Amino acid sequence: MMPTQGYTQPLAISVTVRPMAEAERQVIKAIPRPQKMNAVGISLMAMLMAVMVNFVDNPVAMFMPLVFAFAALGIAVQARKTSGAVAATIAKGTVTEVRGVPVYKGNAGWEFGVFSIARDKQLERALVDGAPASVAIVPDAKRLLSVNGVTLRRPVALRTPPGFENMLAAYAAPARPVQRMPVAQAPDMDLPPPPDGWGARHCPKCGEPISGDYLFCRKCGFRLKA
């Protein structure tokens, strides 16, 4: 009985970790700024409402300063976490450059391989639907910093799935030396032809990057050619 083999079209992206440019460093420093400003603004509102409570008799109004104070505290905690991630990224001194083909999703923004980019006016001319592009991102802070070598004025938020950083690491992993499996150890089976348009750059069984001259997958031993 011949086993069934499935062919999967791999995501057309490539990932490179490179040194951070000075312009990108300045943009990264600005990532926590909106959260800090929101925390300060809500704190001032809480203090103002606390003063106004002395001039009203409504018991509900007495709780409003506490509501605003807790909201400001939550935003401040989030800003602290973001600042920590930014500090770690700056200390690391690298950004992740992802090359791929963006797909425009309207109000949902842009789909770019293993993550999505929020809609932003800065990207209206920088990204073109279906045209290859290169974007620099900070995986820890989940922000986009530059497009096609041009640094943005402010970072743009990313929407990422669970395990996002591991996915990027898998694409960025250095290539291992090629180890060809002897023909005697290769599984002796006839393979169904791959569907039209299948990109033979990855093993259809385990996803390992391959070359067009490979007879067997160097990782799992899957027979790539009949």
C-alpha positions as CSV (number, residue, x, y, z in Angstrom):
1,M,0.0,0.0,0.0
2,M,1.5,3.3,-1.1
3,P,1.6,6.0,1.6
4,T,0.1,9.4,0.7
5,Q,2.5,12.3,0.7
6,G,1.2,15.9,1.0
7,Y,2.9,18.9,-0.7
8,T,2.6,22.2,1.0
9,Q,3.6,25.6,-0.6
10,P,6.0,27.2,1.9
11,L,5.7,30.8,2.9
12,A,7.7,32.9,0.5
13,I,9.8,34.8,3.0
14,S,13.4,34.9,4.0
15,V,14.8,36.2,7.3
16,T,18.1,37.8,8.1
17,V,19.4,39.2,11.5
18,R,21.6,42.3,10.8
19,P,23.1,45.1,12.8
20,M,20.8,48.0,13.8
21,A,21.1,51.3,11.9
22,E,21.3,54.5,14.0
23,A,18.0,55.8,12.5
24,E,16.3,52.5,13.5
25,R,17.8,52.9,17.0
26,Q,16.1,56.3,17.4
27,V,12.8,54.9,16.2
28,I,13.1,52.0,18.7
29,K,13.5,54.5,21.6
30,A,10.2,56.1,20.7
31,I,8.2,52.9,21.0
32,P,7.2,53.3,24.7
33,R,6.6,57.1,24.4
34,P,2.8,56.9,23.5
35,Q,2.1,54.6,26.4
36,K,4.0,56.8,28.8
37,M,2.1,59.9,27.6
38,N,-1.2,58.1,28.0
39,A,-0.3,57.0,31.6
40,V,0.7,60.6,32.5
41,G,-2.5,62.0,30.9
42,I,-4.8,59.6,32.7
43,S,-2.9,60.2,36.0
44,L,-3.5,64.0,35.7
45,M,-7.1,63.4,34.9
46,A,-7.4,61.2,38.1
47,M,-5.9,64.0,40.2
48,L,-8.2,66.6,38.6
49,M,-11.3,64.5,39.3
50,A,-10.1,63.9,42.9
51,V,-10.1,67.7,43.4
52,M,-13.5,68.1,41.8
53,V,-15.0,65.5,44.1
54,N,-14.8,68.0,46.9
55,F,-17.4,70.2,45.0
56,V,-20.0,67.6,44.1
57,D,-22.4,65.5,46.2
58,N,-22.8,62.6,43.8
59,P,-21.4,59.4,45.4
60,V,-20.7,57.8,42.1
61,A,-18.3,60.6,41.2
62,M,-16.2,59.7,44.2
63,F,-15.2,56.4,42.6
64,M,-14.2,58.0,39.3
65,P,-10.7,59.1,40.4
66,L,-10.0,55.5,41.5
67,V,-11.0,54.2,38.1
68,F,-8.7,56.6,36.3
69,A,-5.9,55.9,38.8
70,F,-6.1,52.1,38.2
71,A,-6.2,52.7,34.4
72,A,-3.1,54.9,34.6
73,L,-1.4,52.2,36.7
74,G,-2.2,49.5,34.1
75,I,-0.8,51.6,31.3
76,A,2.3,52.5,33.3
77,V,3.0,48.8,33.9
78,Q,2.6,48.0,30.2
79,A,4.9,50.9,29.3
80,R,7.5,49.5,31.7
81,K,7.4,46.1,30.1
82,T,7.7,47.7,26.6
83,S,10.6,49.8,27.8
84,G,12.3,46.7,29.0
85,A,11.8,45.0,25.7
86,V,13.2,48.0,23.9
87,A,16.2,48.2,26.2
88,A,17.0,44.6,25.6
89,T,16.7,45.1,21.8
90,I,19.0,48.1,21.9
91,A,21.5,46.2,24.0
92,K,21.4,43.3,21.5
93,G,22.0,45.8,18.6
94,T,20.3,43.8,15.9
95,V,17.0,43.9,14.0
96,T,15.3,41.2,12.0
97,E,15.0,41.9,8.3
98,V,12.2,39.9,6.6
99,R,11.9,39.7,2.8
100,G,8.6,38.7,1.2
101,V,5.5,39.7,-0.7
102,P,3.0,41.8,1.2
103,V,-0.8,41.2,0.7
104,Y,-3.1,44.1,1.3
105,K,-6.1,43.3,3.5
106,G,-7.9,46.6,3.6
107,N,-8.6,47.9,7.1
108,A,-6.9,44.9,8.5
109,G,-3.6,46.1,7.2
110,W,-0.9,44.0,5.5
111,E,-0.3,40.3,5.7
112,F,3.4,39.6,5.5
113,G,4.3,35.9,5.8
114,V,4.2,34.9,9.5
115,F,2.9,38.2,10.8
116,S,0.6,41.1,9.9
117,I,1.3,44.8,9.8
118,A,-1.3,47.3,11.1
119,R,-2.6,49.8,8.6
120,D,-0.7,53.1,8.7
121,K,-0.4,56.1,6.4
122,Q,3.4,55.7,6.4
123,L,2.9,52.4,4.5
124,E,0.5,53.6,1.8
125,R,3.3,54.1,-0.8
126,A,6.0,52.1,0.9
127,L,4.3,48.7,0.5
128,V,2.6,47.7,-2.8
129,D,0.2,44.7,-2.9
130,G,2.0,41.8,-4.5
131,A,5.4,43.5,-4.9
132,P,8.4,42.0,-3.1
133,A,9.5,44.1,-0.1
134,S,12.0,44.0,2.7
135,V,11.0,45.1,6.2
136,A,13.0,45.5,9.4
137,I,11.2,44.5,12.6
138,V,11.8,44.1,16.3
139,P,10.3,40.7,17.2
140,D,10.5,41.4,21.0
141,A,8.6,44.6,20.9
142,K,6.5,43.5,17.8
143,R,7.1,46.7,15.8
144,L,8.0,47.6,12.2
145,L,10.9,50.0,11.9
146,S,11.7,50.4,8.2
147,V,10.6,49.4,4.7
148,N,12.9,48.8,1.8
149,G,15.8,50.4,3.7
150,V,13.8,53.6,4.6
151,T,13.3,54.1,8.3
152,L,9.8,55.1,9.3
153,R,9.0,58.3,11.3
154,R,7.4,56.2,14.0
155,P,7.2,52.4,14.6
156,V,4.1,50.5,13.4
157,A,2.5,47.7,15.4
158,L,2.6,44.1,14.3
159,R,0.0,41.4,14.8
160,T,1.7,38.1,15.5
161,P,0.5,34.5,16.0
162,P,1.6,32.3,18.9
163,G,5.1,31.1,18.5
164,F,5.9,34.0,16.2
165,E,9.5,34.4,17.3
166,N,10.2,30.6,16.9
167,M,8.9,30.8,13.4
168,L,11.2,33.6,12.5
169,A,14.1,31.7,14.1
170,A,13.4,28.7,12.0
171,Y,13.6,30.7,8.8
172,A,16.7,32.5,10.0
173,A,18.5,29.3,11.1
174,P,21.9,28.9,9.4
175,A,22.1,26.1,6.8
176,R,23.6,22.9,8.0
177,P,26.1,20.9,5.9
178,V,24.4,18.8,3.2
179,Q,24.3,15.1,4.2
180,R,23.1,13.0,1.3
181,M,21.4,9.7,2.3
182,P,22.8,6.6,0.5
183,V,20.4,5.2,-2.0
184,A,20.3,1.9,-0.1
185,Q,18.7,3.7,2.9
186,A,16.2,5.8,1.0
187,P,12.6,4.7,1.1
188,D,11.7,2.8,-2.1
189,M,8.4,4.2,-3.2
190,D,6.9,6.0,-6.1
191,L,5.9,9.6,-5.3
192,P,2.8,11.4,-6.7
193,P,3.8,14.4,-8.9
194,P,3.7,17.7,-7.0
195,P,0.8,20.0,-7.9
196,D,1.4,22.9,-10.3
197,G,3.1,25.9,-8.8
198,W,4.6,23.9,-5.9
199,G,7.8,25.7,-4.8
200,A,10.5,23.0,-4.5
201,R,12.6,25.0,-2.1
202,H,11.4,23.2,1.0
203,C,10.9,19.5,1.8
204,P,7.2,18.7,1.4
205,K,7.5,16.4,4.5
206,C,9.4,18.4,7.1
207,G,9.9,21.8,5.6
208,E,13.7,21.7,5.5
209,P,15.2,24.1,2.9
210,I,16.4,22.2,-0.2
211,S,18.0,22.8,-3.5
212,G,16.8,21.7,-7.0
213,D,19.6,19.1,-7.3
214,Y,18.7,17.3,-4.0
215,L,17.6,13.6,-4.4
216,F,16.8,13.2,-0.7
217,C,15.9,15.6,2.1
218,R,19.1,16.1,4.2
219,K,17.0,16.2,7.4
220,C,14.3,13.5,7.2
221,G,15.5,11.5,4.2
222,F,12.3,12.0,2.2
223,R,12.8,11.1,-1.4
224,L,12.4,14.3,-3.5
225,K,12.9,12.8,-6.9
226,A,11.7,9.5,-8.4
